[in-house]
Amino acid sequence: MTGPVVAAFDFDGTLVWGDSLVPFLVLACGVPATARALAGQAAPVLSSLARSGHAGRDATKARILARLLAGRPHDEVAGIAEAYGARLAQRVRPTMRARLEQHRAAGHSLVIISASPELYVAPAGRRLGVDAVLATRLEVGIDGLLTGRIEGANCRGEEKTARLRAWLGCEPAVLHAYGDSAGDAHLLAMADTPCWVGRRAVLASRRHGGRGAAPRPGLR
């Protein structure tokens, strides 16, 4: 074997049910502010996705994060994220928790790869005992305030495979990958054992010969 056996898991819709970002923004910023930020992006979401697909989705996500988080103290938001991540770790789908434990028992490296913010996915990952969390990073200024910008790229699509390869430093001997949306398609295409999670993902996987998935709503 030339490298480790790795089990890579998407987070939203795969390990946990549904989207985790909007509930986090509500928790950190309140319902009115989050509602205004999302409503203000309704038209740009449709327009940008029609024109540029993933790039438009990433730009829209960046605008919403900027509107809600720019200027907030990192430590304050990180404290909220720590508690939120702990709660999310308790909400892992039972079937996926069983998969995590099966891979752990087999001695495989466990990695969560997510477009959601590392700020709360990392605390969830620590409680789940995974070896690494590769997620979207939020930029922090030298003053300790969130800038509202994403540091680097949104961890979605091809960025997931790039981040996994960078973390490994080599190709894994065997890669098991779990995902539920179009943002996971590149990761699953890279895997020796791809596993689509959820009814919609299974149907989309069949339509695309087991390697693709229909886009899902959300900010991921």
BASERO-217616 format. One record per residue (C-alpha): residue number from 0; chain; z, x, y negated. Coordinates in steps of 0.05 Angstrom, whole numbers, plus 5000, padded with zeros to 4 digits. Layout:
N
(pt NUM, "A", (Z, X, Y)),
...
END
This chain:
220
(pt 0, "A", (5000, 5000, 5000)),
(pt 1, "A", (4982, 5027, 4931)),
(pt 2, "A", (5028, 4985, 4889)),
(pt 3, "A", (5081, 4931, 4889)),
(pt 4, "A", (5073, 4861, 4915)),
(pt 5, "A", (5079, 4817, 4853)),
(pt 6, "A", (5092, 4743, 4843)),
(pt 7, "A", (5072, 4722, 4773)),
(pt 8, "A", (5092, 4654, 4746)),
(pt 9, "A", (5070, 4616, 4685)),
(pt 10, "A", (5129, 4581, 4651)),
(pt 11, "A", (5111, 4514, 4617)),
(pt 12, "A", (5086, 4463, 4667)),
(pt 13, "A", (5094, 4512, 4724)),
(pt 14, "A", (5166, 4535, 4730)),
(pt 15, "A", (5192, 4480, 4684)),
(pt 16, "A", (5164, 4410, 4671)),
(pt 17, "A", (5120, 4401, 4611)),
(pt 18, "A", (5119, 4438, 4544)),
(pt 19, "A", (5180, 4478, 4521)),
(pt 20, "A", (5157, 4499, 4452)),
(pt 21, "A", (5159, 4434, 4413)),
(pt 22, "A", (5229, 4417, 4437)),
(pt 23, "A", (5251, 4487, 4417)),
(pt 24, "A", (5222, 4478, 4347)),
(pt 25, "A", (5258, 4411, 4341)),
(pt 26, "A", (5323, 4444, 4362)),
(pt 27, "A", (5314, 4503, 4314)),
(pt 28, "A", (5283, 4467, 4255)),
(pt 29, "A", (5300, 4394, 4261)),
(pt 30, "A", (5258, 4332, 4276)),
(pt 31, "A", (5231, 4318, 4206)),
(pt 32, "A", (5207, 4389, 4192)),
(pt 33, "A", (5175, 4396, 4261)),
(pt 34, "A", (5141, 4328, 4255)),
(pt 35, "A", (5113, 4347, 4187)),
(pt 36, "A", (5087, 4413, 4213)),
(pt 37, "A", (5054, 4381, 4273)),
(pt 38, "A", (5025, 4324, 4233)),
(pt 39, "A", (4997, 4372, 4182)),
(pt 40, "A", (4958, 4408, 4237)),
(pt 41, "A", (4929, 4347, 4272)),
(pt 42, "A", (4860, 4352, 4240)),
(pt 43, "A", (4856, 4429, 4244)),
(pt 44, "A", (4875, 4425, 4318)),
(pt 45, "A", (4816, 4381, 4334)),
(pt 46, "A", (4768, 4419, 4289)),
(pt 47, "A", (4788, 4489, 4312)),
(pt 48, "A", (4788, 4472, 4385)),
(pt 49, "A", (4719, 4441, 4380)),
(pt 50, "A", (4692, 4503, 4345)),
(pt 51, "A", (4728, 4560, 4378)),
(pt 52, "A", (4768, 4539, 4439)),
(pt 53, "A", (4824, 4587, 4455)),
(pt 54, "A", (4818, 4623, 4388)),
(pt 55, "A", (4826, 4557, 4351)),
(pt 56, "A", (4886, 4538, 4393)),
(pt 57, "A", (4919, 4606, 4379)),
(pt 58, "A", (4906, 4600, 4304)),
(pt 59, "A", (4936, 4530, 4302)),
(pt 60, "A", (4997, 4553, 4340)),
(pt 61, "A", (5005, 4611, 4291)),
(pt 62, "A", (5001, 4565, 4231)),
(pt 63, "A", (5055, 4518, 4259)),
(pt 64, "A", (5101, 4576, 4275)),
(pt 65, "A", (5091, 4605, 4205)),
(pt 66, "A", (5106, 4539, 4172)),
(pt 67, "A", (5170, 4528, 4211)),
(pt 68, "A", (5199, 4597, 4223)),
(pt 69, "A", (5177, 4642, 4166)),
(pt 70, "A", (5238, 4668, 4128)),
(pt 71, "A", (5289, 4646, 4181)),
(pt 72, "A", (5340, 4699, 4202)),
(pt 73, "A", (5320, 4727, 4269)),
(pt 74, "A", (5391, 4730, 4295)),
(pt 75, "A", (5404, 4657, 4277)),
(pt 76, "A", (5341, 4633, 4314)),
(pt 77, "A", (5354, 4681, 4372)),
(pt 78, "A", (5423, 4650, 4381)),
(pt 79, "A", (5391, 4581, 4387)),
(pt 80, "A", (5338, 4609, 4433)),
(pt 81, "A", (5391, 4642, 4479)),
(pt 82, "A", (5426, 4575, 4491)),
(pt 83, "A", (5360, 4539, 4499)),
(pt 84, "A", (5334, 4590, 4549)),
(pt 85, "A", (5398, 4581, 4590)),
(pt 86, "A", (5386, 4506, 4593)),
(pt 87, "A", (5313, 4516, 4613)),
(pt 88, "A", (5335, 4561, 4671)),
(pt 89, "A", (5373, 4501, 4698)),
(pt 90, "A", (5310, 4458, 4695)),
(pt 91, "A", (5265, 4497, 4741)),
(pt 92, "A", (5226, 4452, 4787)),
(pt 93, "A", (5260, 4452, 4856)),
(pt 94, "A", (5195, 4471, 4892)),
(pt 95, "A", (5183, 4529, 4844)),
(pt 96, "A", (5256, 4553, 4849)),
(pt 97, "A", (5244, 4555, 4924)),
(pt 98, "A", (5181, 4597, 4914)),
(pt 99, "A", (5220, 4645, 4869)),
(pt 100, "A", (5272, 4654, 4923)),
(pt 101, "A", (5221, 4663, 4978)),
(pt 102, "A", (5187, 4719, 4939)),
(pt 103, "A", (5254, 4750, 4921)),
(pt 104, "A", (5275, 4750, 4994)),
(pt 105, "A", (5210, 4784, 5013)),
(pt 106, "A", (5224, 4840, 4962)),
(pt 107, "A", (5168, 4821, 4915)),
(pt 108, "A", (5170, 4836, 4841)),
(pt 109, "A", (5180, 4772, 4800)),
(pt 110, "A", (5146, 4764, 4733)),
(pt 111, "A", (5143, 4706, 4684)),
(pt 112, "A", (5080, 4707, 4640)),
(pt 113, "A", (5081, 4656, 4585)),
(pt 114, "A", (5049, 4637, 4519)),
(pt 115, "A", (5116, 4609, 4497)),
(pt 116, "A", (5161, 4653, 4454)),
(pt 117, "A", (5195, 4711, 4488)),
(pt 118, "A", (5255, 4692, 4445)),
(pt 119, "A", (5276, 4638, 4494)),
(pt 120, "A", (5234, 4653, 4556)),
(pt 121, "A", (5269, 4721, 4564)),
(pt 122, "A", (5339, 4690, 4567)),
(pt 123, "A", (5313, 4640, 4618)),
(pt 124, "A", (5283, 4697, 4658)),
(pt 125, "A", (5348, 4737, 4658)),
(pt 126, "A", (5385, 4677, 4687)),
(pt 127, "A", (5331, 4668, 4740)),
(pt 128, "A", (5337, 4742, 4758)),
(pt 129, "A", (5263, 4760, 4748)),
(pt 130, "A", (5241, 4832, 4739)),
(pt 131, "A", (5202, 4821, 4675)),
(pt 132, "A", (5184, 4769, 4623)),
(pt 133, "A", (5117, 4778, 4588)),
(pt 134, "A", (5112, 4726, 4533)),
(pt 135, "A", (5089, 4715, 4461)),
(pt 136, "A", (5129, 4757, 4413)),
(pt 137, "A", (5149, 4733, 4343)),
(pt 138, "A", (5145, 4786, 4288)),
(pt 139, "A", (5210, 4806, 4253)),
(pt 140, "A", (5208, 4839, 4185)),
(pt 141, "A", (5250, 4900, 4166)),
(pt 142, "A", (5296, 4851, 4130)),
(pt 143, "A", (5314, 4818, 4196)),
(pt 144, "A", (5276, 4754, 4179)),
(pt 145, "A", (5222, 4723, 4221)),
(pt 146, "A", (5155, 4731, 4186)),
(pt 147, "A", (5126, 4669, 4219)),
(pt 148, "A", (5071, 4712, 4250)),
(pt 149, "A", (5058, 4727, 4323)),
(pt 150, "A", (5066, 4801, 4340)),
(pt 151, "A", (5003, 4821, 4377)),
(pt 152, "A", (4966, 4767, 4414)),
(pt 153, "A", (4986, 4698, 4440)),
(pt 154, "A", (5002, 4711, 4513)),
(pt 155, "A", (4949, 4664, 4540)),
(pt 156, "A", (4883, 4671, 4578)),
(pt 157, "A", (4859, 4742, 4584)),
(pt 158, "A", (4921, 4767, 4548)),
(pt 159, "A", (4962, 4748, 4609)),
(pt 160, "A", (4923, 4795, 4655)),
(pt 161, "A", (4923, 4850, 4602)),
(pt 162, "A", (4999, 4845, 4594)),
(pt 163, "A", (5010, 4845, 4669)),
(pt 164, "A", (4967, 4906, 4680)),
(pt 165, "A", (5002, 4943, 4623)),
(pt 166, "A", (5070, 4927, 4652)),
(pt 167, "A", (5051, 4948, 4722)),
(pt 168, "A", (5014, 5011, 4702)),
(pt 169, "A", (4970, 5001, 4764)),
(pt 170, "A", (4939, 4946, 4805)),
(pt 171, "A", (4989, 4910, 4850)),
(pt 172, "A", (4979, 4916, 4925)),
(pt 173, "A", (4980, 4840, 4928)),
(pt 174, "A", (4986, 4790, 4871)),
(pt 175, "A", (5011, 4719, 4880)),
(pt 176, "A", (5001, 4678, 4817)),
(pt 177, "A", (5024, 4608, 4797)),
(pt 178, "A", (4997, 4568, 4739)),
(pt 179, "A", (4979, 4497, 4716)),
(pt 180, "A", (4929, 4502, 4659)),
(pt 181, "A", (4866, 4533, 4632)),
(pt 182, "A", (4908, 4586, 4599)),
(pt 183, "A", (4926, 4611, 4668)),
(pt 184, "A", (4855, 4614, 4696)),
(pt 185, "A", (4845, 4689, 4685)),
(pt 186, "A", (4912, 4705, 4717)),
(pt 187, "A", (4897, 4663, 4778)),
(pt 188, "A", (4827, 4692, 4783)),
(pt 189, "A", (4859, 4761, 4786)),
(pt 190, "A", (4906, 4740, 4842)),
(pt 191, "A", (4899, 4752, 4917)),
(pt 192, "A", (4936, 4687, 4927)),
(pt 193, "A", (4926, 4638, 4869)),
(pt 194, "A", (4967, 4575, 4868)),
(pt 195, "A", (4954, 4518, 4820)),
(pt 196, "A", (5015, 4476, 4805)),
(pt 197, "A", (5017, 4402, 4789)),
(pt 198, "A", (4970, 4344, 4803)),
(pt 199, "A", (4923, 4355, 4744)),
(pt 200, "A", (4916, 4428, 4759)),
(pt 201, "A", (4900, 4415, 4832)),
(pt 202, "A", (4846, 4366, 4814)),
(pt 203, "A", (4816, 4413, 4763)),
(pt 204, "A", (4820, 4471, 4812)),
(pt 205, "A", (4779, 4431, 4862)),
(pt 206, "A", (4727, 4415, 4809)),
(pt 207, "A", (4721, 4489, 4792)),
(pt 208, "A", (4721, 4515, 4863)),
(pt 209, "A", (4794, 4536, 4862)),
(pt 210, "A", (4787, 4583, 4803)),
(pt 211, "A", (4788, 4541, 4740)),
(pt 212, "A", (4828, 4486, 4707)),
(pt 213, "A", (4817, 4434, 4654)),
(pt 214, "A", (4850, 4447, 4587)),
(pt 215, "A", (4918, 4415, 4576)),
(pt 216, "A", (4947, 4390, 4510)),
(pt 217, "A", (5001, 4430, 4475)),
(pt 218, "A", (5010, 4493, 4433)),
(pt 219, "A", (5011, 4543, 4489)),
END
